[in-house]
Structure formats: structure tokens, C-alpha cells
Amino acid sequence: MKQYPYNYSFDVPEQKRVRVIIDTDCKNEADDQFALVHALLTPKFKIAGVIGAHFGTSKCLDSMQQSYDEVVTVIDLMDLSGKVPVFKGAERAIPDENTPAPSEGSELIIQEALKDDPLPLYVLLWGPVTDLASALLQRPEISKKVNVVWLGGGPYPQGGWEYNLSNDIDAANVMMRSDIPVQMIVEQGFRRVNISLAELEYKVSKRGKIGAYLFRQLIDYNDQHADWIGWPYGESWNLGDTPTIGLMLNPHDFSCEWHPAPLFTRDMYYIAAPENRSIRIYKNIDARYTLEDFFAKLALNYPEN
């Protein structure tokens, strides 16, 4: 790349740019890495920092550290070392709805929210809501200074088990009870961004060190879990975290529904909460737009090997 964070012949006007914090459980599977590269190649974003988030304890006991290390790996492979600040999130879910789990990540959110900066601040959540909820519990006044795009929650309005939500239900309820503006991409939405392994090999694998890594780590994950029943499917994948970026670039105004922010039961079904402020809930995302934007940015910044 000639210039971080982009190598394009167009500029994004300063007043159209946004400050962005990314909170990612990056080593959970194999799709957060794609979304991270997409975000770092998006000139509309002024990246304030990337937070390595935990993904519970069912897979390992050091999930936050694994996410943090994976973020560093991706940034190194993009030749962006030292140009993108990386922070550690909480190691575990919050213990209850009144008790934060302070971390470098929650402190970053607080500091950026309280900055005197005319550009709006967005937190993109690709995993549990732990770090955002902790920031809200530590400094409730930031709720009017932060915008959230969260990828999580089961099919709306029924609900049910969903991985991101499952790793910190209390934190999700803290966010929903607050006044913070939320754009929530539920399972009907993020399950639409499907792609074949053949297309990934064709469009990603030869795009520099980072393209080769994105493709190989996904194939490795696919092979390592071949004995699982059902998912993964063998020849396709869902790049489920990228819709947050597509939504930031194109508001999808006609694809959202406004509803009072719901709460969650312990088994992750929705509870109607008409007293809560309304949030945007997305059940449909333009997958073609999102994927083609990623492919174009990768190709423009990393010529084919």
C-alpha cells in the first residue's frame, strides 16, 4: 500500500468521515479477519483503535489474548504495524448487569467518547458487548456520545441461541437499557453474506501476504472442524461480520425496522421492553454491495501476486 489507510484515486471529505473503534473476537472463527481487513482499507473510517475481545471459555481459557494476538497478526500482514493501535478487552463476561469488567478496551471507548472531536464516534461490535457495557457502567454519560453497530441476536422477533449474544447476555442487556443509539444486525441479516471457497480463492488468496493468510486460515479452520455435524458446510462460508461495514458505508435506510430496544432472557429470547428508546434492527443486508466493496479495496491495495 502506498498510503495508509488507502490507495485510491478518490478522497472522502473530512466532514463525511467517522471515528471508529472495532471490538472483535478475532480468533473465534475465521471471518472476523476479513472484516478487520475491510475496515482498515476503508477511507471513511478514522480508526481510533481495535480491541481484542473474549469469546467465552467454551473453546479456550485465554480467548481475549488469542483475539488480541490475531489482530496484531492481521495488522502485521497488512504492513500496518505501529499505525493501528490495538487494545486488550475484558478477559471474561461481566459478572452481572451492575458490575463492569474494566479493561484497556473499555477505557479506550470512554476516552474517545469524551474527546472534543466533531466527527461522530462508532463502536463496531463483532462479538460480545462486554467492553461497551463496561464503559457504560463506568461512565454512563458517554451514552449520548457513542453510536453502536452490533452484530448479534437471534432471529427477530423470536430470538433464541446466538453465539455473540451467548458470550455476555448481561452486557447486551446493559446496552439495551441505556440510551446509547444502537444499530443491531440480527441473525436474518448477517447470515446473508455467504460466499464460496472457490470465489475466495479466486478473489482473495493471491492478494499479497494478507490475502494468502485470509484464505489459508479459513481453509485450515474448515478442515480442522470437518467432523462437526452440519456447519461448516465444506465449500462455503459466511463472512458474518462484514455487514457492519456495509451498513456504515450505505445506511440501508429501507432495510431497517425501528423498535423499542428489546431485552434478553437467559436462553436468549427477546423480551419486549416498550419503555426503552427505539433502536434500528436490520434483518436484511445488501450482501453483494458489501462483498464487492471488500474485493475492490483488497485488489486496489494489494496487487495480485
TORPA-359890 format. One line per field, with one value per residue: residue number from 1; residue in three letters; x, y, z of N, C-alpha, C, O in turn. Coordinates in steps of 0.05 Angstrom, whole numbers. Layout:
BEGIN
resi <- NUM_...
resn <- ALA_...
nX <- X_...
nY <- Y_...
nZ <- Z_...
caX <- X_...
caY <- Y_...
caZ <- Z_...
cX <- X_...
cY <- Y_...
cZ <- Z_...
oX <- X_...
oY <- Y_...
oZ <- Z_...
This chain:
BEGIN
resi <- 1_2_3_4_5_6_7_8_9_10_11_12_13_14_15_16_17_18_19_20_21_22_23_24_25_26_27_28_29_30_31_32_33_34_35_36_37_38_39_40_41_42_43_44_45_46_47_48_49_50_51_52_53_54_55_56_57_58_59_60_61_62_63_64_65_66_67_68_69_70_71_72_73_74_75_76_77_78_79_80_81_82_83_84_85_86_87_88_89_90_91_92_93_94_95_96_97_98_99_100_101_102_103_104_105_106_107_108_109_110_111_112_113_114_115_116_117_118_119_120_121_122_123_124_125_126_127_128_129_130_131_132_133_134_135_136_137_138_139_140_141_142_143_144_145_146_147_148_149_150_151_152_153_154_155_156_157_158_159_160_161_162_163_164_165_166_167_168_169_170_171_172_173_174_175_176_177_178_179_180_181_182_183_184_185_186_187_188_189_190_191_192_193_194_195_196_197_198_199_200_201_202_203_204_205_206_207_208_209_210_211_212_213_214_215_216_217_218_219_220_221_222_223_224_225_226_227_228_229_230_231_232_233_234_235_236_237_238_239_240_241_242_243_244_245_246_247_248_249_250_251_252_253_254_255_256_257_258_259_260_261_262_263_264_265_266_267_268_269_270_271_272_273_274_275_276_277_278_279_280_281_282_283_284_285_286_287_288_289_290_291_292_293_294_295_296_297_298_299_300_301_302_303_304_305
resn <- MET_LYS_GLN_TYR_PRO_TYR_ASN_TYR_SER_PHE_ASP_VAL_PRO_GLU_GLN_LYS_ARG_VAL_ARG_VAL_ILE_ILE_ASP_THR_ASP_CYS_LYS_ASN_GLU_ALA_ASP_ASP_GLN_PHE_ALA_LEU_VAL_HIS_ALA_LEU_LEU_THR_PRO_LYS_PHE_LYS_ILE_ALA_GLY_VAL_ILE_GLY_ALA_HIS_PHE_GLY_THR_SER_LYS_CYS_LEU_ASP_SER_MET_GLN_GLN_SER_TYR_ASP_GLU_VAL_VAL_THR_VAL_ILE_ASP_LEU_MET_ASP_LEU_SER_GLY_LYS_VAL_PRO_VAL_PHE_LYS_GLY_ALA_GLU_ARG_ALA_ILE_PRO_ASP_GLU_ASN_THR_PRO_ALA_PRO_SER_GLU_GLY_SER_GLU_LEU_ILE_ILE_GLN_GLU_ALA_LEU_LYS_ASP_ASP_PRO_LEU_PRO_LEU_TYR_VAL_LEU_LEU_TRP_GLY_PRO_VAL_THR_ASP_LEU_ALA_SER_ALA_LEU_LEU_GLN_ARG_PRO_GLU_ILE_SER_LYS_LYS_VAL_ASN_VAL_VAL_TRP_LEU_GLY_GLY_GLY_PRO_TYR_PRO_GLN_GLY_GLY_TRP_GLU_TYR_ASN_LEU_SER_ASN_ASP_ILE_ASP_ALA_ALA_ASN_VAL_MET_MET_ARG_SER_ASP_ILE_PRO_VAL_GLN_MET_ILE_VAL_GLU_GLN_GLY_PHE_ARG_ARG_VAL_ASN_ILE_SER_LEU_ALA_GLU_LEU_GLU_TYR_LYS_VAL_SER_LYS_ARG_GLY_LYS_ILE_GLY_ALA_TYR_LEU_PHE_ARG_GLN_LEU_ILE_ASP_TYR_ASN_ASP_GLN_HIS_ALA_ASP_TRP_ILE_GLY_TRP_PRO_TYR_GLY_GLU_SER_TRP_ASN_LEU_GLY_ASP_THR_PRO_THR_ILE_GLY_LEU_MET_LEU_ASN_PRO_HIS_ASP_PHE_SER_CYS_GLU_TRP_HIS_PRO_ALA_PRO_LEU_PHE_THR_ARG_ASP_MET_TYR_TYR_ILE_ALA_ALA_PRO_GLU_ASN_ARG_SER_ILE_ARG_ILE_TYR_LYS_ASN_ILE_ASP_ALA_ARG_TYR_THR_LEU_GLU_ASP_PHE_PHE_ALA_LYS_LEU_ALA_LEU_ASN_TYR_PRO_GLU_ASN
nX <- 17_9_-3_-27_-94_-108_-107_-127_-158_-193_-219_-246_-288_-270_-311_-346_-325_-317_-303_-278_-283_-263_-287_-270_-278_-232_-205_-241_-268_-262_-276_-277_-228_-230_-267_-239_-195_-224_-246_-200_-183_-217_-230_-266_-265_-236_-194_-196_-179_-168_-199_-184_-228_-258_-283_-315_-309_-315_-286_-232_-188_-164_-186_-192_-138_-121_-152_-132_-78_-87_-108_-63_-30_-58_-55_1_11_-13_23_20_39_47_16_-37_-72_-76_-115_-128_-186_-237_-226_-265_-337_-382_-397_-449_-507_-495_-442_-380_-329_-272_-224_-169_-196_-249_-233_-212_-258_-286_-249_-247_-301_-306_-275_-262_-284_-307_-324_-368_-370_-365_-376_-359_-384_-365_-372_-382_-415_-385_-342_-362_-408_-383_-357_-401_-423_-383_-378_-433_-449_-429_-464_-492_-455_-434_-442_-469_-457_-479_-469_-507_-552_-609_-656_-702_-770_-766_-720_-672_-617_-555_-489_-453_-484_-490_-443_-442_-494_-514_-485_-506_-558_-547_-530_-578_-613_-593_-585_-559_-549_-566_-551_-572_-554_-587_-594_-620_-601_-543_-532_-536_-491_-460_-410_-371_-317_-287_-294_-269_-216_-204_-211_-186_-141_-92_-77_-30_9_-30_-78_-66_-61_-113_-144_-119_-122_-176_-188_-159_-186_-235_-221_-202_-248_-278_-305_-348_-419_-463_-452_-382_-398_-367_-356_-368_-376_-395_-387_-396_-386_-376_-423_-430_-395_-413_-462_-445_-423_-465_-526_-572_-626_-678_-681_-685_-718_-753_-754_-772_-717_-702_-699_-662_-675_-647_-641_-637_-681_-722_-746_-799_-794_-825_-816_-764_-717_-723_-689_-650_-664_-638_-656_-642_-589_-549_-515_-485_-466_-433_-394_-371_-348_-309_-276_-259_-230_-189_-163_-146_-109_-73_-38_-45_-10
nY <- -24_45_87_93_98_77_67_98_134_171_216_218_266_305_318_278_234_184_169_108_52_-14_-74_-137_-208_-237_-286_-325_-352_-354_-310_-257_-236_-222_-181_-144_-131_-108_-63_-34_-19_20_84_121_112_133_102_92_53_-17_-69_-128_-178_-222_-290_-321_-382_-433_-453_-442_-419_-371_-333_-277_-260_-291_-268_-216_-225_-245_-201_-168_-199_-197_-142_-136_-167_-136_-96_-54_-45_-11_31_25_27_-23_-56_-90_-125_-142_-201_-236_-245_-194_-197_-187_-145_-98_-92_-73_-98_-75_-53_-45_-37_-18_29_56_65_100_144_161_174_218_256_320_325_336_296_241_184_115_50_-13_-75_-140_-185_-206_-158_-139_-101_-51_-48_-48_2_35_25_44_98_127_173_173_153_186_201_163_118_55_-4_-66_-134_-184_-226_-269_-293_-242_-227_-270_-294_-333_-380_-350_-338_-293_-262_-301_-301_-259_-243_-210_-162_-147_-134_-90_-53_-48_-27_24_92_93_101_49_6_-54_-114_-169_-242_-258_-220_-220_-271_-271_-259_-296_-338_-373_-421_-426_-376_-344_-363_-347_-290_-271_-300_-290_-239_-208_-217_-214_-229_-282_-303_-294_-329_-380_-388_-393_-438_-475_-475_-494_-546_-567_-572_-610_-655_-638_-638_-616_-549_-529_-522_-543_-525_-472_-407_-361_-294_-264_-218_-174_-144_-101_-63_-53_-30_17_44_49_68_35_50_34_-17_-26_-35_2_-7_-10_-19_-86_-133_-189_-258_-310_-353_-329_-308_-256_-201_-160_-90_-39_10_25_64_72_30_15_-42_-91_-136_-150_-145_-115_-158_-165_-113_-105_-147_-139_-88_-100_-136_-102_-63_-93_-112_-63_-45_-86_-113_-168_-228
nZ <- 0_-16_16_82_104_54_-18_-64_-119_-104_-54_12_36_93_130_122_144_197_265_288_330_334_359_369_369_348_339_343_301_232_204_224_213_158_159_191_158_116_142_156_107_91_73_95_148_208_245_311_345_356_390_422_435_483_475_508_547_527_485_496_549_546_512_499_497_453_413_413_398_346_320_320_287_237_226_222_176_138_132_168_218_279_262_273_331_382_430_493_510_559_598_611_612_639_709_727_714_738_747_722_676_676_627_580_533_548_571_527_497_531_534_480_472_505_481_452_394_329_295_289_334_327_351_330_340_340_368_436_480_520_531_515_548_598_595_593_644_676_661_653_626_575_539_505_469_436_382_364_327_326_315_326_364_360_309_295_310_346_371_409_414_401_380_390_426_466_494_530_559_599_590_540_556_589_551_521_559_565_539_492_422_379_325_304_277_264_265_217_183_183_166_111_82_46_17_-32_-25_-70_-96_-59_-62_-114_-113_-68_-47_-74_-63_-40_22_61_36_22_74_96_65_73_130_136_106_135_184_167_152_200_229_206_224_252_259_209_204_196_125_85_31_30_62_113_115_165_197_165_148_184_165_113_127_152_108_72_90_89_95_81_98_151_214_263_332_401_444_454_509_537_551_594_561_515_486_460_498_501_511_519_543_533_493_422_374_315_278_238_189_140_95_45_14_-34_-46_-1_-2_-54_-47_-10_-40_-82_-54_-32_-78_-102_-66_-56_-103_-149_-134
caX <- 0_25_-10_-48_-105_-119_-92_-148_-156_-214_-217_-271_-288_-266_-336_-361_-312_-326_-284_-287_-269_-271_-285_-272_-268_-219_-195_-263_-271_-244_-289_-271_-204_-238_-280_-218_-181_-243_-248_-174_-180_-240_-220_-285_-261_-212_-193_-185_-166_-180_-200_-186_-249_-261_-306_-323_-290_-322_-265_-206_-190_-150_-197_-185_-110_-119_-163_-113_-55_-95_-110_-35_-21_-71_-43_28_10_-22_45_9_48_52_-2_-64_-69_-91_-121_-139_-212_-241_-220_-290_-362_-387_-410_-478_-514_-487_-413_-364_-303_-255_-202_-159_-217_-270_-221_-210_-285_-291_-232_-255_-327_-304_-258_-275_-279_-332_-332_-382_-356_-379_-363_-369_-382_-366_-372_-398_-417_-373_-325_-380_-425_-366_-353_-426_-426_-362_-384_-459_-454_-419_-485_-500_-432_-425_-461_-462_-467_-474_-476_-514_-580_-622_-676_-721_-772_-768_-696_-661_-588_-538_-463_-443_-500_-487_-418_-446_-522_-517_-474_-525_-580_-537_-531_-605_-626_-582_-596_-540_-561_-557_-560_-569_-558_-594_-584_-630_-585_-514_-529_-539_-466_-448_-391_-359_-288_-275_-293_-248_-190_-202_-211_-172_-117_-68_-75_-9_11_-55_-98_-59_-67_-142_-155_-108_-132_-204_-188_-149_-208_-255_-211_-199_-274_-293_-321_-372_-444_-474_-431_-381_-411_-348_-348_-379_-372_-410_-370_-417_-381_-373_-446_-427_-381_-432_-481_-432_-418_-491_-543_-594_-649_-703_-679_-686_-743_-749_-768_-760_-695_-711_-681_-658_-676_-623_-638_-633_-705_-727_-767_-809_-790_-835_-806_-738_-716_-723_-664_-653_-659_-634_-660_-634_-565_-541_-491_-469_-451_-413_-373_-357_-332_-285_-259_-247_-210_-166_-149_-133_-87_-54_-38_-44_17
caY <- 0_69_105_83_71_70_73_102_159_189_223_221_292_302_320_253_212_178_155_80_32_-41_-93_-162_-234_-242_-313_-343_-370_-347_-289_-231_-227_-210_-155_-126_-121_-90_-37_-20_-9_38_112_136_106_141_80_101_30_-44_-83_-157_-186_-250_-304_-340_-402_-459_-462_-439_-403_-345_-324_-249_-258_-302_-248_-194_-234_-248_-173_-160_-214_-186_-115_-140_-177_-113_-77_-31_-46_16_52_20_20_-47_-56_-114_-123_-157_-229_-252_-230_-180_-216_-181_-121_-74_-93_-73_-112_-54_-63_-25_-32_-1_55_69_75_123_166_171_186_244_274_342_319_339_272_222_160_90_25_-36_-98_-165_-207_-198_-129_-135_-77_-28_-48_-39_31_48_23_61_126_127_197_170_141_206_208_139_103_27_-23_-92_-157_-203_-231_-289_-282_-223_-221_-293_-297_-359_-381_-337_-341_-268_-256_-321_-297_-240_-234_-187_-138_-139_-121_-64_-36_-43_-10_51_110_94_94_22_-7_-82_-132_-195_-265_-258_-202_-227_-297_-267_-253_-322_-338_-399_-422_-421_-347_-333_-369_-331_-262_-262_-314_-280_-211_-203_-234_-214_-245_-310_-311_-296_-353_-404_-392_-402_-466_-491_-477_-511_-573_-576_-578_-626_-676_-626_-643_-591_-528_-516_-537_-556_-509_-444_-393_-336_-272_-252_-192_-152_-127_-76_-43_-46_-12_43_58_53_66_15_62_20_-45_-28_-31_16_-20_-6_-38_-109_-145_-218_-277_-325_-371_-310_-299_-228_-192_-133_-70_-14_34_32_80_56_25_4_-71_-98_-164_-153_-130_-117_-174_-160_-88_-108_-164_-126_-67_-112_-147_-80_-50_-111_-112_-38_-40_-108_-124_-197_-240
caZ <- 0_-18_38_100_102_28_-42_-83_-133_-93_-25_27_50_122_144_118_157_223_282_291_347_327_382_354_379_322_336_348_277_210_188_234_199_134_166_200_135_102_157_154_79_86_79_111_177_224_264_337_358_353_415_422_453_491_464_527_556_517_466_508_573_542_486_494_488_426_394_412_382_318_309_314_263_213_221_212_148_121_133_182_246_290_251_283_359_390_459_504_522_584_595_615_613_664_728_729_700_753_753_698_675_664_611_562_513_558_575_501_489_548_526_454_475_519_466_438_366_315_280_307_343_325_361_316_358_325_388_459_485_546_534_513_572_620_592_601_673_688_655_639_609_547_522_485_453_422_366_365_308_338_300_347_370_343_291_307_339_364_387_412_418_381_392_402_450_487_510_551_558_617_576_520_570_598_527_514_579_564_519_470_396_370_301_311_255_276_250_190_166_179_152_82_69_41_-5_-36_-22_-97_-101_-41_-74_-139_-109_-43_-40_-87_-57_-21_45_77_22_26_101_100_52_85_157_134_97_158_204_154_153_228_241_186_237_264_244_198_199_169_104_67_8_32_87_118_125_180_210_146_145_199_148_92_139_156_83_60_114_87_108_76_106_180_229_289_353_428_448_470_529_531_573_597_538_492_472_463_517_493_532_506_557_523_469_397_361_288_276_210_182_112_88_17_14_-58_-43_20_-12_-76_-37_1_-61_-96_-38_-30_-104_-107_-47_-57_-130_-149_-134
cX <- 17_20_-32_-69_-115_-101_-112_-144_-178_-208_-244_-270_-286_-292_-354_-348_-323_-303_-295_-270_-281_-266_-291_-262_-254_-210_-217_-267_-252_-256_-283_-246_-210_-250_-259_-203_-198_-244_-223_-169_-201_-233_-241_-280_-235_-211_-180_-172_-182_-177_-202_-206_-248_-283_-313_-301_-296_-301_-237_-209_-176_-160_-191_-157_-107_-130_-143_-89_-63_-98_-82_-24_-32_-58_-15_28_0_0_36_18_56_34_-31_-61_-87_-92_-132_-166_-213_-236_-245_-314_-365_-402_-440_-482_-505_-457_-397_-341_-284_-231_-191_-180_-239_-259_-218_-237_-292_-275_-241_-283_-325_-286_-275_-268_-306_-342_-346_-365_-374_-362_-376_-363_-386_-365_-390_-396_-402_-359_-343_-397_-408_-361_-378_-431_-406_-369_-410_-463_-445_-441_-495_-478_-421_-448_-451_-474_-459_-485_-482_-544_-592_-643_-697_-748_-772_-744_-688_-631_-574_-511_-453_-458_-494_-462_-420_-475_-526_-507_-494_-549_-572_-539_-560_-620_-616_-595_-579_-553_-549_-569_-553_-575_-563_-588_-595_-613_-557_-511_-532_-513_-450_-431_-379_-329_-274_-273_-271_-220_-184_-197_-194_-144_-91_-63_-55_-8_-16_-76_-92_-66_-97_-153_-145_-119_-161_-205_-178_-171_-229_-247_-210_-226_-291_-311_-346_-397_-455_-452_-404_-389_-393_-338_-359_-374_-390_-391_-387_-412_-379_-398_-445_-414_-399_-453_-470_-428_-444_-512_-565_-620_-675_-702_-681_-715_-736_-767_-756_-740_-704_-691_-679_-661_-650_-619_-641_-657_-709_-750_-774_-805_-799_-826_-779_-739_-715_-695_-670_-646_-659_-637_-651_-610_-558_-514_-473_-453_-428_-389_-357_-340_-306_-266_-245_-225_-185_-150_-135_-109_-66_-55_-34_-15_24
cY <- 25_87_93_105_63_78_76_129_179_194_224_248_288_302_295_229_207_165_128_65_5_-59_-121_-187_-248_-271_-334_-363_-361_-324_-260_-219_-212_-182_-135_-114_-101_-63_-21_-9_11_66_129_133_119_122_90_78_5_-58_-113_-166_-215_-263_-328_-360_-430_-471_-462_-421_-376_-333_-295_-247_-269_-282_-225_-202_-237_-220_-164_-174_-202_-159_-118_-149_-156_-92_-51_-30_-18_37_48_11_-4_-48_-83_-109_-139_-187_-247_-233_-215_-199_-212_-154_-95_-71_-94_-92_-93_-66_-39_-17_-13_27_70_80_100_148_178_185_214_264_297_340_321_315_253_197_136_67_2_-61_-123_-189_-199_-168_-121_-108_-51_-26_-39_-9_46_47_41_91_128_151_194_160_160_213_186_127_74_13_-51_-114_-179_-205_-251_-276_-265_-227_-246_-295_-326_-358_-367_-333_-315_-260_-275_-316_-274_-228_-210_-161_-128_-124_-93_-44_-29_-25_19_68_110_86_67_16_-37_-99_-160_-218_-267_-241_-213_-254_-295_-265_-279_-321_-366_-398_-417_-391_-334_-339_-351_-301_-252_-274_-304_-251_-206_-223_-236_-231_-275_-320_-314_-322_-378_-409_-402_-431_-484_-496_-496_-540_-584_-583_-594_-647_-664_-633_-617_-572_-536_-534_-550_-540_-481_-433_-369_-315_-253_-226_-169_-135_-101_-55_-34_-26_16_58_65_48_45_25_47_-9_-48_-25_-17_2_-11_-27_-62_-117_-175_-235_-293_-345_-355_-305_-270_-223_-164_-114_-43_12_43_49_62_53_15_-26_-78_-128_-170_-135_-135_-132_-169_-135_-91_-124_-151_-103_-78_-122_-124_-67_-67_-111_-86_-33_-62_-121_-154_-207_-252
cZ <- 0_6_55_103_75_5_-65_-97_-124_-64_-13_41_81_138_140_132_185_239_288_311_339_352_371_369_356_318_341_326_256_194_198_220_173_139_176_177_119_116_154_127_72_93_94_141_186_247_290_352_352_379_410_443_460_475_482_534_545_499_478_533_569_515_479_483_460_406_391_394_352_305_302_290_238_206_211_183_128_120_147_212_255_281_261_312_366_420_467_517_548_578_598_613_639_683_731_716_714_756_727_700_661_649_595_541_523_563_549_493_505_538_499_455_487_504_454_408_351_300_298_312_341_337_345_333_342_343_411_464_510_550_533_539_596_619_601_631_688_685_639_620_581_528_500_466_436_406_364_340_318_320_321_351_350_325_305_295_357_382_389_412_394_394_405_427_473_505_529_549_576_604_555_533_580_574_520_533_578_543_494_444_386_343_304_286_266_256_222_171_161_166_122_68_65_16_-8_-32_-49_-103_-83_-52_-98_-133_-85_-41_-52_-82_-34_2_60_63_25_54_106_89_67_113_156_125_120_178_193_157_181_240_222_199_251_247_235_191_209_147_83_44_8_59_89_130_142_193_191_142_161_182_125_102_144_130_69_81_113_100_104_84_136_190_255_310_380_433_465_490_522_555_574_574_512_475_478_483_507_517_520_519_547_498_445_386_332_289_246_206_154_106_59_16_-11_-55_-23_10_-35_-67_-25_-20_-76_-80_-34_-55_-109_-89_-47_-84_-129_-150_-161
oX <- 37_38_-52_-61_-131_-82_-114_-128_-181_-194_-264_-251_-299_-295_-374_-360_-336_-286_-319_-245_-305_-245_-313_-240_-264_-207_-211_-270_-227_-245_-283_-245_-198_-244_-261_-198_-189_-243_-224_-151_-204_-230_-233_-288_-214_-225_-156_-155_-205_-155_-220_-201_-239_-300_-317_-278_-282_-298_-220_-230_-177_-144_-186_-152_-91_-119_-139_-81_-46_-91_-78_-11_-17_-52_-7_45_6_-4_43_6_70_35_-48_-50_-110_-73_-145_-169_-193_-241_-245_-311_-352_-418_-454_-463_-509_-447_-399_-333_-279_-221_-202_-183_-246_-273_-222_-238_-302_-286_-242_-287_-341_-283_-298_-249_-325_-365_-337_-348_-397_-338_-400_-340_-408_-359_-411_-379_-405_-363_-338_-399_-418_-362_-376_-440_-412_-366_-410_-479_-451_-437_-505_-482_-400_-471_-427_-497_-436_-508_-463_-559_-586_-647_-708_-750_-778_-747_-696_-619_-581_-509_-445_-446_-493_-462_-401_-478_-541_-520_-498_-559_-588_-549_-566_-638_-629_-615_-584_-568_-524_-592_-529_-597_-544_-579_-581_-611_-548_-489_-529_-512_-430_-435_-377_-317_-253_-253_-258_-202_-162_-180_-188_-125_-70_-46_-64_-23_-23_-91_-110_-76_-106_-169_-161_-126_-170_-221_-189_-175_-240_-263_-217_-226_-316_-331_-363_-395_-457_-435_-403_-388_-401_-314_-361_-368_-400_-381_-393_-431_-381_-396_-457_-421_-400_-461_-484_-429_-446_-515_-577_-633_-693_-720_-679_-732_-716_-791_-732_-744_-713_-667_-693_-653_-632_-597_-645_-654_-701_-769_-757_-812_-782_-828_-770_-759_-708_-679_-693_-625_-678_-622_-653_-611_-562_-493_-449_-429_-406_-366_-332_-318_-285_-242_-221_-204_-163_-126_-112_-90_-43_-71_-21_1_45
oY <- 26_101_84_128_44_94_58_146_200_179_230_252_270_287_292_208_225_151_125_67_1_-60_-127_-186_-269_-280_-358_-387_-359_-318_-241_-195_-192_-163_-111_-90_-80_-42_3_9_19_72_150_150_115_125_97_83_6_-59_-122_-161_-232_-250_-350_-356_-449_-495_-478_-409_-359_-324_-289_-233_-258_-279_-216_-186_-231_-217_-152_-161_-198_-153_-103_-139_-158_-71_-29_-16_-3_60_66_-10_-5_-42_-97_-90_-149_-196_-269_-209_-222_-216_-231_-141_-74_-52_-113_-101_-96_-87_-17_6_5_47_95_103_119_169_202_205_232_286_293_352_308_313_248_189_136_66_-2_-66_-128_-211_-187_-154_-99_-94_-33_-4_-23_4_66_67_51_106_130_149_210_160_151_230_189_127_69_16_-58_-113_-192_-188_-249_-252_-273_-228_-243_-298_-343_-336_-372_-324_-315_-253_-267_-325_-269_-206_-192_-140_-104_-105_-75_-22_-6_-10_37_59_126_67_64_20_-44_-99_-173_-213_-275_-247_-214_-261_-315_-268_-285_-305_-381_-377_-406_-382_-316_-322_-341_-289_-228_-260_-308_-238_-200_-243_-257_-245_-291_-342_-333_-335_-396_-432_-417_-447_-506_-518_-513_-557_-607_-599_-593_-655_-680_-633_-597_-577_-550_-559_-566_-540_-468_-448_-359_-319_-231_-212_-145_-112_-81_-31_-11_-8_36_83_85_25_39_11_48_-25_-71_-13_-23_0_-5_-51_-58_-110_-185_-228_-289_-353_-366_-298_-260_-237_-146_-120_-27_33_65_49_38_72_7_-34_-72_-144_-193_-111_-157_-119_-167_-135_-82_-116_-153_-98_-67_-117_-126_-61_-57_-111_-87_-19_-57_-139_-165_-197_-263
oZ <- 14_15_45_105_73_8_-83_-88_-136_-50_-27_57_92_157_154_132_196_227_293_309_338_363_364_381_345_295_343_330_261_172_183_216_167_126_170_177_111_103_151_123_48_117_105_157_174_267_291_370_345_391_396_467_444_464_474_528_553_497_472_537_588_499_456_464_444_384_368_376_335_282_281_273_218_183_193_167_104_107_139_228_241_291_257_318_357_434_452_532_558_556_588_612_659_674_737_707_703_767_712_721_637_656_595_533_510_559_547_483_494_535_496_442_480_514_447_399_359_294_321_296_351_334_347_339_331_335_407_454_520_569_548_550_613_639_614_643_709_704_615_601_564_504_480_448_423_415_362_334_319_311_331_342_326_325_326_270_381_407_373_411_371_417_428_447_496_528_545_539_568_606_553_522_580_577_514_525_589_530_476_443_386_338_307_276_276_234_203_148_138_156_108_43_78_-2_12_-35_-49_-114_-92_-51_-101_-146_-83_-34_-40_-96_-12_2_70_76_29_57_118_102_73_120_174_136_124_188_208_163_186_259_223_187_260_222_250_174_230_150_67_38_-13_78_69_152_135_200_199_134_154_184_119_88_140_130_55_90_134_115_121_77_147_177_268_307_381_427_488_488_504_577_558_568_491_451_499_484_506_539_513_506_551_484_447_387_326_299_232_218_145_113_49_17_-8_-61_-28_13_-35_-79_-28_-19_-83_-91_-34_-54_-119_-97_-39_-89_-110_-165_-164
